[in-house]
Amino acid sequence: MRELTNIVGIILIVFGVATLGYQHFTHSVPEKAIEKNHVKACLEIPKKSIFPPFFEGSALVAGVILVVIAKMINKK
């Protein structure tokens, strides 16, 4: 239990720090452009998604709390 709590906490800390440093990511979404008979043409449209600051901070705080809890479990 302690190891799982520690691992999840570390993952959340890394994710929180990474999203604080890099606040958006770009991905492409296929969109149907033309469909005639059996021929289809699609466009790949780039979209930018933004991580909300509340989400970034929450992940970081939750990760720190889980690591602290894991250390407290280890002392008992």
VEXZADO-66548 format. One line per field, with one value per residue (C-alpha): residue number from 1; x negated, y negated, z; residue in three letters. Coordinates in nm, 3 decimals. Each point is the difference from the previous one (the first is absolute). Example, Ala and Ser with C-alpha at 12.3 -4.5 7.8 and 13.67 -1.06 7.14 Angstrom:
<rs>
nr: 1/2
east: -1.230/-0.137
north: 0.450/-0.344
up: 0.780/-0.066
rest: Ala/Ser
</rs>
This chain:
<rs>
nr: 1/2/3/4/5/6/7/8/9/10/11/12/13/14/15/16/17/18/19/20/21/22/23/24/25/26/27/28/29/30/31/32/33/34/35/36/37/38/39/40/41/42/43/44/45/46/47/48/49/50/51/52/53/54/55/56/57/58/59/60/61/62/63/64/65/66/67/68/69/70/71/72/73/74/75/76
east: 0.000/-0.280/-0.185/0.312/0.077/-0.358/-0.004/0.334/-0.118/-0.322/0.188/0.237/-0.292/-0.178/0.324/0.073/-0.348/0.003/0.336/-0.105/-0.298/0.181/0.358/0.144/-0.031/0.088/0.175/0.163/0.365/0.117/0.285/0.192/-0.049/0.147/0.186/0.091/0.107/-0.259/-0.272/-0.048/-0.235/-0.085/-0.188/-0.220/0.076/-0.239/0.170/-0.157/0.115/-0.086/-0.047/0.187/-0.228/0.228/-0.052/-0.378/-0.020/0.243/-0.207/-0.315/0.159/0.167/-0.333/-0.179/0.276/-0.018/-0.381/0.031/0.267/-0.224/-0.285/0.231/0.117/-0.365/-0.075/0.272
north: 0.000/-0.239/0.064/-0.060/-0.324/-0.117/0.083/-0.174/-0.301/-0.027/0.033/-0.279/-0.223/0.054/-0.062/-0.316/-0.144/0.092/-0.166/-0.311/-0.033/0.098/-0.122/0.118/0.282/0.023/0.295/0.053/0.082/0.161/-0.183/0.131/-0.232/0.177/0.326/0.094/0.355/0.222/-0.265/-0.187/-0.288/-0.110/-0.295/0.013/-0.320/-0.091/-0.086/-0.151/0.123/-0.193/0.141/-0.217/-0.143/0.146/0.350/-0.044/-0.119/0.264/0.280/-0.137/-0.040/0.342/0.161/-0.164/0.109/0.360/0.011/-0.139/0.259/0.276/-0.115/-0.009/0.357/0.106/-0.133/0.210
up: 0.000/0.090/-0.326/-0.210/0.187/-0.047/-0.373/-0.067/0.200/-0.199/-0.329/0.104/0.103/-0.332/-0.192/0.200/-0.053/-0.371/-0.059/0.190/-0.232/-0.318/0.029/-0.332/-0.248/-0.367/-0.158/-0.336/-0.055/-0.325/-0.168/-0.297/-0.296/-0.304/-0.052/-0.355/-0.095/0.173/0.027/0.325/0.068/0.353/0.139/0.309/0.190/0.283/0.329/0.311/0.341/0.315/0.350/0.252/0.273/0.269/-0.144/-0.009/0.359/0.123/-0.153/0.161/0.346/-0.016/-0.094/0.293/0.239/-0.124/0.040/0.354/0.083/-0.139/0.221/0.305/-0.074/-0.021/0.353/0.163
rest: Met/Arg/Glu/Leu/Thr/Asn/Ile/Val/Gly/Ile/Ile/Leu/Ile/Val/Phe/Gly/Val/Ala/Thr/Leu/Gly/Tyr/Gln/His/Phe/Thr/His/Ser/Val/Pro/Glu/Lys/Ala/Ile/Glu/Lys/Asn/His/Val/Lys/Ala/Cys/Leu/Glu/Ile/Pro/Lys/Lys/Ser/Ile/Phe/Pro/Pro/Phe/Phe/Glu/Gly/Ser/Ala/Leu/Val/Ala/Gly/Val/Ile/Leu/Val/Val/Ile/Ala/Lys/Met/Ile/Asn/Lys/Lys
</rs>
